[in-house]
Amino acid sequence: MRDLAAGIRHLADGQRWVLRHGRWFGFGLLPALITLVGYAAALVVLAFWADDATTWATPFADGWSSPWQGLFRGLLTAVLFGGGLLLAVLTFAAVTLLVGQPFYESLAERVDVTEGGAPDAPDIPLWRELWLSLRDSLRVLVRVVAWGIALFALGFIPFVGQTVVPVVGFCVSGFFLALELTAVAFQRREVPLRERLRLLRGRMMLTLGFGVPLVLLFLVPLLAVFAMPGAVAGATLLVRDLLPAQEETPEPVPAPGLPDFRKD
């Protein structure tokens, strides 16, 4: 329970950090807003074309009598749109992180600096950072899809599908959301995906305490946008909790009489 409370505290502390550093809050909003507009446009297109797609995919139901044809295709249309919405929720963080890689890299670095013991950034070009983020996100997406298929199948089991499976689903979503959000801070420390998984599984309650409340926030699109900067800051604090403390590197003191441009 202590780890669960610590995970929730990291999430809250991340939100407080960006609110105290207002410039970084606005800085972190931009990628989330861009991603939200793209997802909203895609979901609008899906809403308009889902019915036609269902009709095209089920030619065998053309001869069915009313009301069975309408009920069957209506159910499939709802499942298609619901699946698209769920996929949007689960991938929002990954796509936002990919779009805003330079933004969130700077934000995570600033959190490390203010908390002390900031690691040196890896000496790799931006294009390679983006490639590593995309590659890791695709690997995570494969795991998410596998879990989604398994939970969907288990959802048909009476009682279990209506009680246990939704709870497990939120926990799985929370774990993978935490995995995605900690990617920025882990990547700065050059921790590979396999090791990230091991660390997060080793402190499962800490991970779920951070990720599950965030899943609930991300179910509301606008809240997801405003929570994203604080989520990245909180994920950086979470990584600092998971990894051994590093020696604090003192920041250089500006020369007398010169303004300190490092201040927020």
C-alpha positions in Angstrom: 0.0 0.0 0.0 2.9 2.3 0.6 4.1 1.9 -3.0 0.5 2.5 -4.2 0.3 5.8 -2.3 3.8 6.7 -3.6 2.7 6.3 -7.2 -0.3 8.5 -6.6 1.9 11.0 -4.9 4.3 11.1 -7.9 1.4 11.8 -10.2 0.2 14.7 -7.9 3.7 16.0 -7.5 4.2 16.1 -11.2 1.0 18.2 -11.7 2.1 20.5 -8.9 5.6 20.9 -10.5 4.2 22.1 -13.8 1.7 24.4 -12.1 4.6 26.0 -10.1 6.6 26.4 -13.3 3.9 27.8 -15.5 6.1 28.3 -18.6 6.8 24.6 -18.7 3.1 23.8 -18.3 2.3 25.9 -21.4 5.4 24.4 -23.2 4.1 20.9 -22.6 0.6 21.6 -23.7 1.4 22.2 -27.4 2.2 18.6 -28.4 -0.9 17.3 -26.6 -3.1 19.9 -28.3 -1.7 18.9 -31.7 -2.3 15.3 -31.0 -5.9 15.9 -29.7 -6.8 17.7 -33.0 -5.5 14.9 -35.0 -7.3 12.2 -33.0 -10.6 14.2 -33.0 -10.5 14.5 -36.8 -9.8 10.7 -37.1 -12.7 9.9 -34.8 -15.1 12.2 -36.7 -14.1 10.4 -39.9 -14.6 7.0 -38.2 -18.0 8.1 -36.9 -19.2 9.1 -40.4 -17.8 6.0 -42.2 -18.2 3.3 -39.5 -21.6 2.3 -40.8 -20.5 2.0 -44.4 -17.4 0.0 -43.4 -19.6 -2.4 -41.4 -22.0 -2.8 -44.4 -19.0 -3.5 -46.7 -17.5 -6.0 -44.3 -20.7 -8.0 -43.8 -22.1 -8.8 -47.3 -23.4 -12.1 -45.9 -26.0 -10.1 -43.9 -27.5 -8.4 -47.0 -30.4 -10.9 -47.1 -31.2 -10.9 -43.5 -34.7 -9.9 -42.5 -35.5 -6.9 -40.3 -34.7 -6.2 -37.4 -31.8 -8.7 -37.3 -29.7 -7.1 -40.0 -30.0 -3.6 -38.4 -29.3 -5.0 -34.9 -26.3 -7.0 -36.1 -24.7 -4.2 -38.1 -25.5 -1.6 -35.5 -23.8 -3.7 -32.9 -20.7 -4.1 -35.1 -20.7 -0.3 -35.9 -20.8 0.4 -32.1 -17.9 -2.1 -31.5 -15.9 -0.5 -34.3 -16.3 3.0 -33.0 -15.7 1.9 -29.4 -12.6 0.1 -30.4 -11.3 3.2 -32.2 -12.0 5.3 -29.2 -10.3 2.8 -26.9 -7.3 2.7 -29.2 -7.2 6.5 -29.2 -7.1 6.5 -25.3 -4.4 3.9 -25.1 -2.2 5.4 -27.8 -2.7 9.1 -27.0 0.3 9.3 -24.7 2.6 7.4 -27.1 1.7 9.6 -30.0 1.9 12.8 -28.0 5.3 11.8 -26.7 6.5 11.1 -30.3 5.1 14.4 -31.6 6.6 16.3 -28.6 9.8 14.5 -28.1 12.0 17.6 -28.0 9.4 19.4 -25.7 9.1 16.6 -23.2 12.9 15.8 -23.3 13.5 19.4 -22.1 10.7 19.2 -19.5 12.0 16.0 -18.1 15.5 17.4 -18.0 14.3 20.5 -16.1 12.5 18.3 -13.6 15.8 16.4 -13.0 17.8 19.6 -12.7 15.4 21.1 -10.1 15.3 17.9 -8.1 19.1 17.5 -8.2 21.2 14.8 -9.7 20.3 15.3 -13.4 21.9 12.7 -15.7 23.8 13.8 -18.7 21.7 13.6 -21.9 22.8 10.9 -24.3 24.9 12.2 -27.1 22.7 11.0 -30.0 21.1 13.0 -32.8 17.4 14.0 -32.7 16.4 11.7 -35.6 17.8 8.7 -33.7 15.9 9.7 -30.5 12.7 9.8 -32.6 13.5 6.5 -34.2 14.1 4.8 -30.8 10.9 6.3 -29.4 8.9 5.0 -32.4 10.5 1.6 -32.2 9.8 1.2 -28.5 6.2 2.6 -28.9 5.5 -0.1 -31.6 6.8 -2.8 -29.3 4.6 -1.6 -26.5 1.6 -1.4 -28.9 2.1 -5.0 -29.8 1.9 -5.9 -26.1 -1.2 -3.7 -25.7 -3.0 -5.3 -28.6 -2.2 -8.8 -27.3 -3.6 -7.9 -23.9 -6.6 -6.2 -25.5 -7.5 -9.4 -27.5 -7.1 -11.6 -24.4 -9.3 -9.3 -22.2 -11.9 -9.0 -25.0 -12.2 -12.8 -25.2 -12.4 -13.1 -21.4 -15.1 -10.5 -21.4 -17.6 -13.1 -22.7 -17.2 -15.2 -19.5 -20.3 -14.7 -17.4 -19.8 -12.7 -14.2 -16.0 -12.7 -14.6 -16.3 -10.7 -17.8 -18.4 -8.0 -16.1 -16.5 -7.7 -12.8 -12.9 -9.0 -12.9 -12.0 -8.2 -16.5 -12.8 -4.4 -16.4 -10.6 -4.1 -13.2 -7.8 -6.0 -14.9 -8.2 -3.9 -18.0 -7.7 -0.7 -16.0 -4.6 -2.1 -14.4 -3.2 -3.2 -17.7 -3.9 0.2 -19.2 -2.4 1.9 -16.2 0.8 -0.2 -16.5 1.3 0.5 -20.2 0.5 4.2 -19.8 3.1 4.5 -17.1 5.6 2.6 -19.4 5.0 5.1 -22.2 5.3 8.2 -20.0 8.5 7.1 -18.2 10.1 6.4 -21.6 11.4 10.0 -21.9 13.2 9.9 -18.5 14.4 6.3 -19.1 15.7 7.2 -22.5 17.7 10.1 -21.1 19.3 7.5 -18.8 19.8 5.1 -21.8 17.7 2.3 -20.1 16.5 -0.2 -22.8 12.8 -1.2 -23.0 13.4 -4.7 -21.5 15.0 -3.2 -18.4 12.2 -0.6 -18.1 9.7 -3.4 -18.1 11.6 -5.3 -15.4 11.9 -2.2 -13.2 8.2 -1.3 -13.5 7.1 -4.9 -12.9 9.3 -5.1 -9.9 7.4 -2.1 -8.3 4.0 -3.0 -9.6 2.0 -1.2 -7.0 4.0 1.9 -7.5 3.5 1.7 -11.2 -0.3 1.1 -10.9 -0.6 3.9 -8.3 0.8 6.3 -10.9 -0.8 4.8 -14.1 -4.4 3.8 -13.1 -5.6 7.3 -11.9 -4.0 8.7 -15.1 -6.0 6.3 -17.2 -9.2 7.7 -15.6 -8.1 11.2 -16.3 -7.2 10.4 -19.9 -10.7 9.0 -20.5 -11.8 12.7 -20.7 -10.0 14.2 -23.8 -9.6 17.7 -22.5 -8.3 16.5 -19.2 -5.8 14.3 -21.0 -4.4 17.5 -22.7 -4.0 19.5 -19.5 -2.7 16.5 -17.5 0.0 15.6 -20.1 2.7 18.0 -19.0 2.3 17.1 -15.3 2.2 13.4 -16.3 5.6 13.7 -17.9 7.0 15.5 -14.9 5.5 12.9 -12.6 6.8 10.1 -14.7 10.3 11.6 -14.3 9.9 11.6 -10.5 8.7 8.0 -10.8 11.9 7.0 -12.7 14.0 8.8 -10.1 12.3 6.6 -7.5 12.9 3.4 -9.4 16.6 4.0 -10.2 19.4 4.4 -7.7 20.1 8.0 -6.7 22.7 9.8 -8.7 25.2 12.3 -7.4 23.8 15.8 -7.6 25.6 17.9 -10.2 25.6 21.5 -9.0 24.5 24.1 -11.5 27.0 26.7 -12.5 26.7 30.0 -10.6 26.3 33.0 -12.9 28.9 35.7 -12.8 28.0 38.7 -10.5 25.9 41.3 -12.2 24.7 39.0 -15.0 21.1 37.8 -15.2 20.5 34.0 -14.6 18.8 32.9 -17.8 18.5 29.3 -16.4 15.7 30.4 -14.1 12.1 29.6 -15.1 
